[in-house]
């Protein structure tokens, strides 16, 4: 069973930066897509950014131009560089991955990002 372990969340001031990391492990697998989603209490989980096995990226309009998603294939790790953070970015951020082999969609445990003065 594949596990995703997230790290990097915390408390930052508006305009600050954070980098989130998510490493996949737990067996033999092949990754099709890795991405980041976020969820605020009482709201639906929403897409933040994704990156596929060809390096193609996709960003939500709310973060475009501020966040950058990247990957390290050798480490099965995806990163989210968050710049110019805003209070509305406050949420629990979840990593996910879609696997070519053996298939399936997996989620990380979530990491809290709080943007406040």
Buried (B, 14 or more C-beta within 10 A) or exposed (E): EBEBBBBBBEEBEEEEEBEBBBBBEEEEBEBBBBBBBBBEEEEEBEBBBBBBBEEEBBBBEBBEEBBBBBBEEEEBBBBBBBBEBEEEBBBBBBBBBBBEEEEEEBBBEBBEBBBEE
